Amino acid sequence: MSTPHLVVAGAGIGGLATALSLAQRGIAVTVVEKRTGFGELGAGLQISANSGRVLDGLGLTLPLKRVGVSSHGLSVRRWRSGSEVVAMAYQPEQMATPFRLLKRSDLHTVLLDAVRTMPNIRLLVGRGVEDASEDESGISIKLSGQGETIHGLGLIGADGLWSRVRDLMGDASPPTFTGYEAWRATVPARPGDKPRVTLHLGPARHAVHYPVAAGREINIVVVRQAEAAREGWSREGDRAIVTEHLSGAAPALRELTATAEDWLVWSLFDRKPAAMAKSRVALVGDAAHPVLPFLAQGASLAIEDAAVLARLLAERLGQEGAAGVSAAMADYAKARTGRVARVQAESRGNGRNYHLGWPLSIARDLALKRMGPEGLSRRYAWLYDWRDNS
């Protein structure tokens, strides 16, 4: 491996985006993944322009076009009647960076394929971070499994909600259960399905669906209240439960979900933002700031993190050599903390607004109607217009 060299813990979307961003700037990376194989569970995700620009800058425009769908807009509807509250149209052909709708596994594969073309990235599977200790020359990381120890100038934790790297930084506070769980499935696309995101708002529940897999499938997410949480990424769901939960939904939503056979269920957890860096260690994505799915920004924030951290590390290493790693990590924390906290807060707020019951839902719908498409677009300009300061 050439130098400088950093270690990334976790080979999910955030970890691979970080490794690729570093490698393309001439920094060697070892990615360690505690699972025995590379893969990404989950149904679908939305990649808005803020993170889409990063992916385009990494040279991934064409492979993403092959597997994704360019959204033509957003439709917000009422749970029971299905009537439209507000709609916002996009014209992808006029957008420099489209709003992409993807299967999570497809995005992960695109990133993994790109990572595997980079000679300065090494992938180690079946090994997680067990411990870490710093010295004058960098950081030594003890791996689980065969007890191997590797050395790098710094360690980047992209190891998710239950991050071991976050624990090693001194923050072992557990995630907290939100009282909600997400039921996810995909169904075959139907003639006439529009390439857009459709959101159904109801009391203590909501649903969202959109096309993925180059338009061949529809990703469906139904969020409902739950009494207890289960740790882990997902579990199989009983189709009868979600069918009963949807019994009061609009006919169009029930017709769409009726064809779904295999449901997976995720308990939704929240967690306060961590200190995003400490000395030679930094956190990206859910390890630093898990985001509830009510703003569709979990993957996007991790990709933003990757871009900013790689740029700042490259700048400091170029100016100061290995001695600049800690300063780069501190620069990264300063650059990202305010934005990620705002995204977390906005997402929590959306969750409360999505699930309002009568009569507060009437006021919410009236406010959305008055806001209209242009007002809705302005409201989120701060989010989607983000660009790294490169």
C-alpha positions, 0 to 999 in steps of 0.5 A: 500500500502506498502512503498516506494510508487510512482505515475505514471501518464499514463497507456500507454506502458511507464507508465505500463512498469515503474510501472511493473519495479518499482513493481518488485523491491519492490516499490509500485506504483499507476498508474492514467489514465485519460481515463475511461478504459485501452486500447491502440490505434494504429496499430503496432510497432517494438520492437528492442533488446534494449527494448526487453531485458528489456521486457524479464527481466520483465518475458514477453518473453512467452506472447510476443512470443504468440502475436508477430512475430520475424522479419527475416530482413529488405527490403528497396525498391523504391516507384515507381518501387518497386525494392530493394535498400538494404536488411538485414537478421536476423536469430531469432533462433540465436538471444538472443533477437529477433526483435519483430513485434507487434500490439500496443494493444497486447503489451499493453495487455501483460503489463497490464496483468502483472501489474494486477498480482502485489499486489503492483500496484494500478490502478486508471482510469478516473483520471488525474493529475491536480496539484502537490505540494512537501513537506518534506515527498514527493509529493501530487498529486491532481487528476481530477474527484472527486478531490482526492489527493494522496501522494507519494515519487515521481511523474513519468509523462508517460502521452504522448505528451500533458503531464500535468506533463511536464507542472507542471515541468515548460515546457509548450512549445507546440509540433510543427507540422512536416507537415506530417501525418501517415495513418495506417491500418491492413489487413489479412496476405496472403500466402507467406508474409515474416516475415520482415519489408519492407520500401518503400521510395519516394519523400515526402512520404514513407510506411512501412509494416510488420506482426503482431498478431502472423502473422495473420495480416499485419500492414501498415503505409503510411506517406504523407505531410499534410497542417494542423494538428489535435490534438489528438491521431487519427481520421478516414481517407478517403480511397479515399485519401490514394488510390490516394496518392498511385496511383504512388506506385509500384504494389505490394504496391498498391495491399497490401494496396487495401485490407485495409478498415479502415484507421486511421490518426495521425498528426505527431508532434515533440518536443524538449527533456524536462528536464527529471527530476526536484526534485521529478518528472521525465518524461518517453517516449513521455512526455519527448522526443516524437520520430518521427516514422522514426526509430521505437523507440518511444515505445522502448525508453519509455521501456528503460526509465522505466528500468533505472528509476526503477533501479536508484530509487531502488538503491537510496531508498535502500541506502538513504531511502526516501531522495534519491528520488530526487537524483535518479531522477537527476541520471536518467536525467543524464543517459538518456538525451544524448541517447534520444536526439541522437535517436530523431536526428537520427529519424529526419534525417531518415525522411529527407532521406526517403523523398528525391526527385530526384536527391538526392534520387539517391545518397541516394540509391547508399549510401545504396547499398554501405553500404550493410547489414553489414554496415547498421547493424554497423550503428545502433549497438549503438542503438540496442546493448544498455543494462541497466547498472544493 
